[in-house]
Amino acid sequence: SIFFRLMAEPHFPMSEDIHLLSHKPPVCGLKLLGILAAVGTTVAFGLATISQAFRAESAQQLHAQFVVDQSSQVAVPRALQRPPFNSKQSDVVSSSKASHTVQRGLQLSTLVASGTALPAHDWEITGNFTQASYTAWGLMLFAIAAGFVVWSGFQASKKPKPASAMAMCAVVSDRSASPELAASSAGVQQQAGLRARQLHVEQVPQSTNVAAEYLGVSLPEYVSSHTYAVAVIGAGPAGISVAWNLAKKGVSVVVIDPALEKDWPNNYGVWTDEWEQLGFPEETLGKIWSSTVVQYAENDRTQLPRGYARVDRLTTKTHLMTEAVKAGVHFCKDGVSSIEEGIGNNNSMVCLSGDIKVAVKVPVVAAGHYSKLVKYHSPGAKVINNKGEYMTENWKELVDEKKGSNPWGWKYAQGGAPGYQIAYGIEAETDGPHGYPVDEMVLMDWSGEHLEGDIDEAECNKVPTFLYVMPTDETHIFLEETSLVGRPSVTIGECERRLEVRLKHRGIKIKKIHEVERCVIPMGGPLPILGERTVAYGASNNLVHPATGYMVNRAIGNAESLAAAIQASLDNGLSLNDVSQKAWNAVWPQEALRIRDFQVFGMEVLLNMNLDQSRAFFKSFFSDPEAKEWRQYLAMDLSSRECLEFALGLFVNCSPAVKLRFMYDGVTRDGVTVVRSLLGL
Ligand SMILES: Cc1cc2nc3c(=O)[nH]c(=O)nc-3n(C[C@H](O)[C@H](O)[C@H](O)COP(=O)(O)OP(=O)(O)OC[C@H]3O[C@@H](n4cnc5c(N)ncnc54)[C@H](O)[C@@H]3O)c2cc1C
């Protein structure tokens, strides 16, 4: 058991302690002992097994089963007439016509003499204790032992083998390009007690991954022997932004992602005024619309005097990557399988494929929603499905993300389950002009004139979807049928069907589809457990707006404050636990948590609205197109007091049906708690 743990976990604490005492790298100490013990035991078992096979002279110890075909006349092979196969015990003799049992003491030769024929090709011996099987077992054990020896030799050959721990420490000091590590290693050399963890870093094999290129940007390869201050896991918009901001502040950082050189898969829409605040080059926006429209019926709409844009994913990622490289970020093209969190003030180990581990002070996970690398709050009580049965608390498995469906039929989880935005979108070329004005973008088209004939009108009214439209030119357009939020109440397939019906009604014919977007965005739901050593950011930290599904602008924009908190805490020499705590606080200060509760309540209200209520709600939401409050609400940029004022204004303005909805959800969906939290009570 010790042997296997040592092989599997080079940082198994016992080896570390012994290593500290002996001043020897673990491979020379207990590990070697483990290997010898395992090989010795296996060889001994092999020898014992084979010798037992040869000692088994007596046929009584052995079984043999013969399949006999009475129709063919072939002599019994000579070998079968000798012990142990010359059976004296009860053997089963079977043929296609009959099955006989040969009584104890009956010689096989008698069987042949009696006219029972054994065709050479048609007999088999299946006993567990035959000489042949004993020998096979023995040889197999020998092979396993040989395998151990070859494998451990191979593993050892991949690792540096300094004569002593002192020499090892010198290697760390010489090779390390990290001033921090070099300094600490030099100091350690003066001491009799060596720091095992630094030696472990050196023992980690160099990565076999090749540094990726992204559109001509050469990404500097990480150095596995460095102790990075921060490892950012995930190179989505959130991850690269944090890494870039950290590196700008002089923090050593590595970004780890298996898809470094690939484009981001999602299509991002943003408000132009917010994007401009990021200071990114103009080319990062692919197409800009000067105004935005919310449509309630064919002739009923609100025009918002606010520009909207589609992010050019390629240019934006290239921009962020280029800036990150310039600032000194290192990259590793690999997936992270787990994180061994450091205890006390020890570093954490980020585990890559092939047993490679990277030592870091602060791991920051930006690996998308509900990452397995982050610990999330469970609701306390399990989710209850339609039949009242209990089910798993694994948030990632609540929906089928390929279909956007809810296979469990669950509705509500105590403590707050996520809602899901589901959509089916196409980037398409139309056969003739599509008819949408090319200078305005349709944020939401709730019109329902197409809801007749081919479609279940009642269902569409009960579980509404809207159309999101980004016309590029007269014949090129991005169209997305969207369920704003549900659990999930509409599948991606249903969105696709509704889009077809809508386009047919409008007389839009699709000539060619260039790209399809199948969208599942978790919104709201449980937050990570704040204060854990592993920090989360972006969708992994549930930064997605609970009532709209937007995040990209906010994640890029707020990355600076997270980076500043980490840098300041490291510079001030805080313990690593405290550094992580400060990082969490930077993302979720108390006020932000209160605002989020308010937004989550908004989501709960929205996911119960039918088509008419949705129209009425958004009519009052956008009733003053010039107002700053709805902009701030969408940006999660309201204070507690402003949230309450906004909610009150909305309530007063909206239709009686929506008022009822608010009141009902206020009682059943913790609305009172939210108000108390906003009031600071
Ligand atoms: C289809 C869709 C459309 C959206 N549209 C918009 C929009 O229009 N506007 C908006 O503001 N928001 C939008 N969002 C919401 C949000 O902005 C996006 O989800 C955004 O991509 C989240 O960014 P992120 O960097 O946190 O994570 P992601 O973009 O999901 O990136 C995660 C990265 O982590 C990597 N990764 C995952 N696991 C590991 C691992 N174990 N080890 C190493 N790397 C790993 C992945 O390869 C990936 O590169 C959309 C979301 C979706 C799903």
The ligand as an SDF file (V2000), in Angstrom:
LIG
                    3D

 53 58  0  0  0  0  0  0  0  0999 V2000
  -23.0990   30.4840  -25.6160 C   0  0  0  0  0  0  0  0  0  0  0  0
  -22.8390   31.6220  -24.6770 C   0  0  0  0  0  0  0  0  0  0  0  0
  -23.0410   32.9170  -25.1000 C   0  0  0  0  0  0  0  0  0  0  0  0
  -22.7680   33.9770  -24.2430 C   0  0  0  0  0  0  0  0  0  0  0  0
  -22.9780   35.2390  -24.6850 N   0  0  0  0  0  0  0  0  0  0  0  0
  -22.6600   36.2750  -23.8960 C   0  0  0  0  0  0  0  0  0  0  0  0
  -22.7950   37.6070  -24.3690 C   0  0  0  0  0  0  0  0  0  0  0  0
  -23.2660   37.8280  -25.4790 O   0  0  0  0  0  0  0  0  0  0  0  0
  -22.4160   38.6180  -23.5610 N   0  0  0  0  0  0  0  0  0  0  0  0
  -21.9090   38.3980  -22.3140 C   0  0  0  0  0  0  0  0  0  0  0  0
  -21.5550   39.3460  -21.6220 O   0  0  0  0  0  0  0  0  0  0  0  0
  -21.8120   37.1370  -21.8280 N   0  0  0  0  0  0  0  0  0  0  0  0
  -22.1660   36.0790  -22.5790 C   0  0  0  0  0  0  0  0  0  0  0  0
  -22.0400   34.8060  -22.0870 N   0  0  0  0  0  0  0  0  0  0  0  0
  -21.7150   34.6040  -20.6550 C   0  0  0  0  0  0  0  0  0  0  0  0
  -20.2160   34.6690  -20.3180 C   0  0  0  0  0  0  0  0  0  0  0  0
  -19.7170   35.9250  -20.6690 O   0  0  0  0  0  0  0  0  0  0  0  0
  -19.4200   33.5740  -21.0100 C   0  0  0  0  0  0  0  0  0  0  0  0
  -19.7860   32.3330  -20.4730 O   0  0  0  0  0  0  0  0  0  0  0  0
  -17.8960   33.7230  -20.8910 C   0  0  0  0  0  0  0  0  0  0  0  0
  -17.3130   32.9620  -21.9040 O   0  0  0  0  0  0  0  0  0  0  0  0
  -17.3320   33.2830  -19.5660 C   0  0  0  0  0  0  0  0  0  0  0  0
  -15.9620   33.5560  -19.5900 O   0  0  0  0  0  0  0  0  0  0  0  0
  -14.9010   32.7710  -18.6860 P   0  0  0  0  0  0  0  0  0  0  0  0
  -13.5680   33.2710  -19.0990 O   0  0  0  0  0  0  0  0  0  0  0  0
  -15.2810   32.8710  -17.2730 O   0  0  0  0  0  0  0  0  0  0  0  0
  -15.0770   31.2250  -19.0830 O   0  0  0  0  0  0  0  0  0  0  0  0
  -15.0260   30.5260  -20.4850 P   0  0  0  0  0  0  0  0  0  0  0  0
  -15.1830   31.4820  -21.5890 O   0  0  0  0  0  0  0  0  0  0  0  0
  -15.9950   29.4080  -20.3980 O   0  0  0  0  0  0  0  0  0  0  0  0
  -13.5400   29.9560  -20.5780 O   0  0  0  0  0  0  0  0  0  0  0  0
  -13.1160   28.8940  -19.7770 C   0  0  0  0  0  0  0  0  0  0  0  0
  -11.7700   28.4080  -20.2830 C   0  0  0  0  0  0  0  0  0  0  0  0
  -11.2680   27.4730  -19.3410 O   0  0  0  0  0  0  0  0  0  0  0  0
  -10.7220   26.3640  -20.0180 C   0  0  0  0  0  0  0  0  0  0  0  0
  -10.8200   25.2080  -19.1250 N   0  0  0  0  0  0  0  0  0  0  0  0
  -11.9260   24.5430  -18.7440 C   0  0  0  0  0  0  0  0  0  0  0  0
  -11.6030   23.5540  -17.9050 N   0  0  0  0  0  0  0  0  0  0  0  0
  -10.2580   23.6050  -17.7470 C   0  0  0  0  0  0  0  0  0  0  0  0
   -9.3260   22.8340  -16.9960 C   0  0  0  0  0  0  0  0  0  0  0  0
   -9.7180   21.8200  -16.2230 N   0  0  0  0  0  0  0  0  0  0  0  0
   -8.0210   23.1400  -17.0760 N   0  0  0  0  0  0  0  0  0  0  0  0
   -7.5990   24.1780  -17.8350 C   0  0  0  0  0  0  0  0  0  0  0  0
   -8.4370   24.9320  -18.5630 N   0  0  0  0  0  0  0  0  0  0  0  0
   -9.7490   24.6520  -18.5150 C   0  0  0  0  0  0  0  0  0  0  0  0
  -11.5600   26.2310  -21.2780 C   0  0  0  0  0  0  0  0  0  0  0  0
  -10.8240   25.5850  -22.3000 O   0  0  0  0  0  0  0  0  0  0  0  0
  -11.8550   27.6910  -21.6170 C   0  0  0  0  0  0  0  0  0  0  0  0
  -10.9040   28.2160  -22.4960 O   0  0  0  0  0  0  0  0  0  0  0  0
  -22.3040   33.7350  -22.9250 C   0  0  0  0  0  0  0  0  0  0  0  0
  -22.1220   32.4200  -22.5110 C   0  0  0  0  0  0  0  0  0  0  0  0
  -22.3810   31.3770  -23.3700 C   0  0  0  0  0  0  0  0  0  0  0  0
  -22.1830   29.9700  -22.8720 C   0  0  0  0  0  0  0  0  0  0  0  0
  1  2  1  0
  2  3  1  0
  2 52  2  0
  3  4  2  0
  4  5  1  0
  4 50  1  0
  5  6  2  0
  6  7  1  0
  6 13  1  0
  7  8  2  0
  7  9  1  0
  9 10  1  0
 10 11  2  0
 10 12  1  0
 12 13  2  0
 13 14  1  0
 14 15  1  0
 14 50  1  0
 15 16  1  0
 16 17  1  0
 16 18  1  0
 18 19  1  0
 18 20  1  0
 20 21  1  0
 20 22  1  0
 22 23  1  0
 23 24  1  0
 24 25  2  0
 24 26  1  0
 24 27  1  0
 27 28  1  0
 28 29  2  0
 28 30  1  0
 28 31  1  0
 31 32  1  0
 32 33  1  0
 33 34  1  0
 33 48  1  0
 34 35  1  0
 35 36  1  0
 35 46  1  0
 36 37  1  0
 36 45  1  0
 37 38  2  0
 38 39  1  0
 39 40  1  0
 39 45  2  0
 40 41  1  0
 40 42  2  0
 42 43  1  0
 43 44  2  0
 44 45  1  0
 46 47  1  0
 46 48  1  0
 48 49  1  0
 50 51  2  0
 51 52  1  0
 52 53  1  0
M  END
$$$$
